[in-house]
Structures are given as C-alpha cells and as structure tokens.
Amino acid sequence: MLTGTSLLLAVVLGLLFVPSCLAELQRFDHAAKSEGSLSFLVIGDWGRRGDYNQSDVALQMGIIGEKLEIDFVISTGDNFYDNGLTGVDDPAFHESFSGIYTAHSLQKPWYTVLGNHDYRGDAVAQLSPTLRQMDSRWICQRSFTVNTEIAEFFFVDTTPFVDDYFTNPKDHTYDWRDIFPRDKYLKDVLNEVDSALKESTAKWKFVVGHHTIKSAGHHRNTVELEAQLLPILLANNVDFYLNGHDHCLEHISSSDSPLQFLTSGAGSKAWRGDVQWWNPKEMKYYYDGQGFMSVQLTLNQVEITFYNVFGNVVHTWTTYKQFYSSS
C-alpha cells in the first residue's frame, strides 16, 4: 500500500515522465474520386490583378481543369503582389483571386501557402477565416496537411527559414507576427512536418512550400531548406517537392533519390532568360514563360504535365509504383 508520501512521490514522478507531445499540423481531409484517382492543378506567384497574363493563365487553367475534372488547386505562394494584402478588406483579394479564377472547374478548394511577398503585407489576413467566408475556396494556413488517403500533402511555411529576410530586409517590412522566437518556430515546424510524414500511410507524399530547394532559376537553391528541410524529405521517402518563388516551370530529378523537384511559379510575371546551367542528367525541363502544372494520380501512377499560357502541353512526365495487397 502506498503511504501519503510515496503516493505524492509517484504522482510527481508520473508528471515528470509524461512524454511530451508534439503539436500536430492542422489536417484537412479531401476524398479522392470514387474510382480511386485524383487530379489537381498547381499555380504560384500569380496575384497581379489580371496583369502579366494572369488572366490568360487563369482562362487556360479553367479549360484544363474541366478536362481533367480536377479535385482542387494548390497555390505555392506569392498570392498577392507586390506586398501581400493590407487586410481582410483589401480589394486585391477579389481583383487578384475571386474575380480572376472564375471558371466553373476552378470552384474547388484552393490549398494555399504564404510566399515572401505575402509576408510583406498583412500575412495574418490571408490566414483569416473572414476570407473564406468571402470565398469558400480559400484555404490558407502557415503549415498544414491535406489527406486524400492515396496521397498526402504537407504544406510548409518556408519564408521564415530564409535568413536574408531577417538580416537584410532592404526597404521591405515583413509581418513576423507569431513567428518569434524564430528558432523555436522553425524547430516546431520541422518537428511537426517530420512527425506527420512518419505517421502518414499515403502511397504518395507531396511536400509543398513557396521557396525552391533546387532550382536553376533566378533564386537558385534555398540553402536553408537544403540544410534543414531536405534531410527530412529524404528520410521519409517523399516523392515530390512542389514550390513557386522562381517565375518559371521547372522539373529537376534527384540523382541520389526518387525525389522530384517541381517548380510552378509562372502564374503571371515571368523572367525570360533568367536560368543558369544545371546538370542535364537532373534537369528534365525548364520553361521561362507563364503557365501552370497539373497532376493526375492513382494508387500506382503519377503523371505531371506543364502547360504554357496558351494551354499547350510543354512537358509531361510519368512515374509508377507497385503495391501489393497483404491479404
């Protein structure tokens, strides 16, 4: 029998040795089609009130979206130029989003991350449920997951990883609310992503962030993500990393893993000719004009397609996996 003193000691020891639980990323469930397939579009770096061919890209997205019967859209960030939103009542939300992507096929959830330009405005406004009340498609969080069972998507808030925004902001002001202390924030994000990836039973794993990990474009590789995020992706057998930031369409394969790096940041203003040499064994495709990407997948197959501003296919790539039932 425990005495009062020993009972108190047991309780204290029990409290001391309770395992700490990581906070979990917010999760959204999105069912695949009844036959077990999934299709979606990926667009980034787009919000310019229709300018720089944004409206033309949106038109073609609507046409391809209808053809593929897409389930949702992924935005890789830099949703509103040049300096994000000024607040939840900023007319740019309608002028660059609701009033631009009007096609019936695009009236699906838009799973969205923040880019560096979004942090130059009221970043918290883009996370506000008020915007979703204004347009039910809008789903924007800092980091979160979307589970479709056959595929799971892990959205990562990459802007706070980039040292230059803190040490050399130039004439820009960033909305770092809820980011400080920065070291703790980054550690928590990495731990939560790692934990979610380890727990995932999805057949295909996609990680989505704004910033490049590998790119031959203007911004090149993001060294902070190479050092901190990439090892987690490799350790957890992630299949695809989707990003924007560089205003191009780009596909880089890894020479030492199955991981594919896919840039879709050509939603409006593109950077012609701004590309540097990359190992041709890894560089599958680079396009320096406007456009977007589609992904079609089943349990055994993923097909990636890039489209230009005219809706023409400029690159396609397919990969396969074999799965065997344990029954």
Disulfide bonds with the S-S distance in Angstrom:
none
